[in-house]
Amino acid sequence: MSNMPKIGIFSGKEVCAILEGLGFANIRQSGSHIIMQQKTATGTITVPVPNHKEIKIGTLQSIIRQSGAKKTNFMR
């Protein structure tokens, strides 16, 4: 067993706060999803974040992949 830190359990609001720290902006809410967006030199990255108390690990991994963020930003 390795002692590598694991991706933590976060709420939707916590994930949005982390993404805001990485330059994303909360542009709107569509139902239970908060739409986060970041403008880059090559275009715009849009990431939907479910506004749930606990985001499932697979969903969080998808958010990390879509946003281009490092997994280390989501370690507990």
N, CA, C and O of each residue as an XYZ file, in Angstrom:
304
protein
N       0.839     -1.193      0.000
C       0.000      0.000      0.000
C       0.879      1.251      0.000
O       1.847      1.349      0.754
N       0.524      2.192     -0.854
C       1.287      3.437     -0.892
C       0.628      4.473      0.014
O      -0.562      4.387      0.317
N       1.412      5.439      0.434
C       0.898      6.502      1.298
C       0.561      7.753      0.512
O       0.575      8.855      1.061
N       0.254      7.592     -0.782
C      -0.076      8.764     -1.591
C      -1.394      9.363     -1.101
O      -2.330      8.628     -0.784
N      -1.471     10.700     -1.036
C      -2.727     11.301     -0.622
C      -3.814     11.011     -1.644
O      -3.557     10.946     -2.846
N      -5.023     10.840     -1.149
C      -6.135     10.518     -2.026
C      -6.957     11.770     -2.312
O      -6.943     12.738     -1.552
N      -7.669     11.718     -3.426
C      -8.595     12.801     -3.737
C      -9.657     12.809     -2.648
O     -10.177     11.759     -2.271
N      -9.973     13.984     -2.149
C     -10.910     14.100     -1.036
C     -12.362     14.103     -1.465
O     -12.687     14.100     -2.652
N     -13.219     14.109     -0.468
C     -14.659     14.247     -0.688
C     -14.981     15.733     -0.533
O     -14.666     16.334      0.494
N     -15.598     16.316     -1.534
C     -15.910     17.736     -1.518
C     -17.378     17.954     -1.848
O     -18.015     17.130     -2.504
N     -17.901     19.082     -1.380
C     -19.242     19.493     -1.799
C     -19.094     20.273     -3.103
O     -17.990     20.665     -3.480
N     -20.202     20.493     -3.779
C     -20.185     21.276     -5.007
C     -19.641     22.676     -4.775
O     -18.881     23.200     -5.589
N     -20.035     23.278     -3.659
C     -19.576     24.643     -3.360
C     -18.067     24.672     -3.122
O     -17.394     25.616     -3.536
N     -17.531     23.641     -2.457
C     -16.081     23.572     -2.223
C     -15.319     23.428     -3.550
O     -14.281     24.060     -3.747
N     -15.843     22.595     -4.451
C     -15.203     22.414     -5.756
C     -15.207     23.734     -6.515
O     -14.208     24.098     -7.135
N     -16.336     24.460     -6.468
C     -16.425     25.760     -7.141
C     -15.408     26.740     -6.561
O     -14.794     27.508     -7.302
N     -15.226     26.717     -5.238
C     -14.264     27.613     -4.586
C     -12.837     27.291     -5.055
O     -12.044     28.201     -5.297
N     -12.513     25.999     -5.183
C     -11.184     25.602     -5.663
C     -11.004     26.071     -7.103
O      -9.961     26.621     -7.455
N     -12.025     25.853     -7.938
C     -11.937     26.265     -9.342
C     -11.814     27.785     -9.461
O     -11.086     28.284    -10.320
N     -12.525     28.521     -8.600
C     -12.408     29.993     -8.614
C     -10.976     30.408     -8.302
O     -10.459     31.359     -8.889
N     -10.338     29.696     -7.379
C      -8.945     29.971     -7.048
C      -7.998     29.693     -8.214
O      -6.880     30.205     -8.255
N      -8.462     28.871     -9.163
C      -7.653     28.524    -10.335
C      -8.023     29.381    -11.554
O      -7.568     29.123    -12.668
N      -8.860     30.411    -11.321
C      -9.171     31.331    -12.407
C     -10.509     31.121    -13.083
O     -10.813     31.792    -14.069
N     -11.318     30.199    -12.571
C     -12.650     29.986    -13.136
C     -13.636     30.959    -12.505
O     -13.436     31.423    -11.383
N     -14.698     31.261    -13.237
C     -15.745     32.145    -12.721
C     -17.073     31.396    -12.745
O     -17.340     30.610    -13.655
N     -17.899     31.649    -11.737
C     -19.244     31.083    -11.676
C     -20.109     31.940    -12.595
O     -20.427     33.083    -12.265
N     -20.493     31.384    -13.761
C     -21.235     32.214    -14.712
C     -22.745     32.082    -14.592
O     -23.482     33.016    -14.907
N     -23.209     30.909    -14.130
C     -24.659     30.748    -13.938
C     -24.935     29.426    -13.242
O     -24.040     28.603    -13.052
N     -26.193     29.245    -12.868
C     -26.616     27.969    -12.309
C     -27.756     27.457    -13.160
O     -28.697     28.192    -13.459
N     -27.674     26.198    -13.549
C     -28.706     25.572    -14.366
C     -29.233     24.374    -13.594
O     -28.592     23.323    -13.558
N     -30.390     24.527    -12.979
C     -30.918     23.458    -12.130
C     -29.997     23.228    -10.958
O     -29.674     24.166    -10.229
N     -29.561     21.978    -10.760
C     -28.683     21.676     -9.622
C     -27.209     21.777     -9.997
O     -26.348     21.389     -9.208
N     -26.903     22.291    -11.189
C     -25.509     22.392    -11.618
C     -25.052     23.845    -11.687
O     -25.744     24.714    -12.217
N     -23.864     24.079    -11.135
C     -23.230     25.398    -11.199
C     -22.280     25.342    -12.395
O     -21.454     24.435    -12.493
N     -22.396     26.305    -13.294
C     -21.566     26.313    -14.498
C     -20.368     27.235    -14.259
O     -20.519     28.445    -14.089
N     -19.173     26.631    -14.252
C     -17.925     27.360    -14.041
C     -17.233     27.520    -15.390
O     -17.254     26.608    -16.217
N     -16.621     28.681    -15.607
C     -16.002     28.939    -16.895
C     -14.680     29.685    -16.735
O     -14.517     30.516    -15.841
N     -13.743     29.367    -17.623
C     -12.451     30.049    -17.643
C     -12.093     30.364    -19.093
O     -12.142     29.491    -19.960
N     -11.732     31.618    -19.343
C     -11.301     32.011    -20.691
C      -9.787     31.796    -20.783
O      -9.039     32.196    -19.891
N      -9.351     31.164    -21.864
C      -7.928     30.917    -22.087
C      -7.526     31.531    -23.420
O      -8.368     32.046    -24.154
N      -6.253     31.473    -23.723
C      -5.760     32.027    -24.989
C      -6.346     31.273    -26.184
O      -6.521     31.843    -27.261
N      -6.645     30.000    -25.985
C      -7.136     29.166    -27.092
C      -8.654     29.012    -27.109
O      -9.191     28.396    -28.029
N      -9.357     29.554    -26.118
C     -10.817     29.421    -26.078
C     -11.351     29.500    -24.665
O     -10.780     30.167    -23.802
N     -12.447     28.815    -24.447
C     -13.109     28.865    -23.147
C     -13.306     27.448    -22.632
O     -13.723     26.561    -23.377
N     -13.005     27.237    -21.354
C     -13.239     25.943    -20.704
C     -14.493     26.100    -19.856
O     -14.563     26.981    -19.000
N     -15.480     25.245    -20.096
C     -16.718     25.282    -19.317
C     -16.852     23.962    -18.570
O     -16.747     22.891    -19.167
N     -17.084     24.042    -17.265
C     -17.181     22.845    -16.427
C     -18.451     22.915    -15.593
O     -18.601     23.828    -14.781
N     -19.379     21.961    -15.778
C     -20.551     21.914    -14.904
C     -20.195     21.214    -13.585
O     -19.560     20.159    -13.589
N     -20.605     21.804    -12.469
C     -20.329     21.222    -11.145
C     -21.674     20.986    -10.453
O     -22.427     21.934    -10.231
N     -21.987     19.715    -10.105
C     -23.249     19.476     -9.402
C     -23.215     20.124     -8.024
O     -22.235     19.987     -7.292
N     -24.287     20.831     -7.671
C     -24.353     21.505     -6.371
C     -24.899     20.524     -5.329
O     -26.011     20.683     -4.826
N     -24.086     19.501     -5.017
C     -24.490     18.475     -4.061
C     -23.634     18.584     -2.801
O     -22.569     19.202     -2.807
N     -24.119     17.975     -1.724
C     -23.355     17.983     -0.464
C     -22.060     17.195     -0.619
O     -21.027     17.562     -0.059
N     -22.131     16.091     -1.398
C     -20.964     15.241     -1.635
C     -20.907     14.877     -3.106
O     -21.851     14.303     -3.647
N     -19.801     15.211     -3.751
C     -19.631     14.864     -5.160
C     -18.944     13.510     -5.241
O     -17.924     13.286     -4.589
N     -19.503     12.606     -6.041
C     -18.922     11.272     -6.189
C     -17.536     11.366     -6.803
O     -17.243     12.295     -7.555
N     -16.682     10.395     -6.479
C     -15.282     10.432     -6.897
C     -15.141     10.449     -8.416
O     -14.293     11.170     -8.942
N     -15.950      9.674     -9.130
C     -15.884      9.647    -10.593
C     -16.263     10.990    -11.193
O     -15.664     11.433    -12.173
N     -17.255     11.631    -10.606
C     -17.689     12.956    -11.063
C     -16.582     13.970    -10.815
O     -16.300     14.809    -11.671
N     -15.953     13.893     -9.641
C     -14.866     14.819     -9.318
C     -13.690     14.620    -10.275
O     -13.077     15.591    -10.719
N     -13.375     13.357    -10.593
C     -12.279     13.090    -11.531
C     -12.605     13.669    -12.907
O     -11.719     14.184    -13.589
N     -13.864     13.588    -13.315
C     -14.289     14.163    -14.590
C     -14.151     15.689    -14.575
O     -13.718     16.285    -15.562
N     -14.519     16.317    -13.458
C     -14.388     17.776    -13.315
C     -12.915     18.171    -13.408
O     -12.573     19.150    -14.071
N     -12.036     17.402    -12.738
C     -10.598     17.685    -12.766
C     -10.075     17.570    -14.202
O      -9.311     18.419    -14.660
N     -10.497     16.509    -14.909
C     -10.057     16.289    -16.292
C     -10.547     17.425    -17.206
O      -9.773     17.973    -17.991
N     -11.827     17.767    -17.097
C     -12.395     18.819    -17.949
C     -11.745     20.180    -17.690
O     -11.515     20.953    -18.620
N     -11.452     20.466    -16.415
C     -10.925     21.788    -16.061
C      -9.438     21.920    -16.359
O      -8.922     23.032    -16.470
N      -8.747     20.790    -16.489
C      -7.307     20.826    -16.696
C      -6.553     21.113    -15.408
O      -5.355     21.395    -15.441
N      -7.247     21.043    -14.265
C      -6.622     21.303    -12.963
C      -5.751     20.111    -12.559
O      -5.926     19.000    -13.059
N      -4.822     20.362    -11.657
C      -3.994     19.267    -11.118
C      -4.776     18.561    -10.017
O      -5.508     19.191     -9.254
N      -4.608     17.247     -9.949
C      -5.278     16.477     -8.893
C      -4.869     16.945     -7.500
O      -5.634     16.821     -6.543
N      -3.646     17.488     -7.395
C      -3.159     17.921     -6.081
C      -4.017     19.053     -5.505
O      -4.024     19.267     -4.293
N      -4.742     19.779     -6.369
C      -5.637     20.827     -5.867
C      -6.830     20.247     -5.108
O      -7.509     20.956     -4.365
N      -7.077     18.942     -5.305
C      -8.259     18.312     -4.728
C      -7.907     17.228     -3.710
O      -8.696     16.312     -3.477
N      -6.720     17.330     -3.104
C      -6.304     16.382     -2.071
C      -6.744     16.911     -0.702
O      -6.780     18.119     -0.470
N      -7.070     15.999      0.180
C      -7.443     16.367      1.559
C      -6.313     16.010      2.491
O      -6.413     16.233      3.697
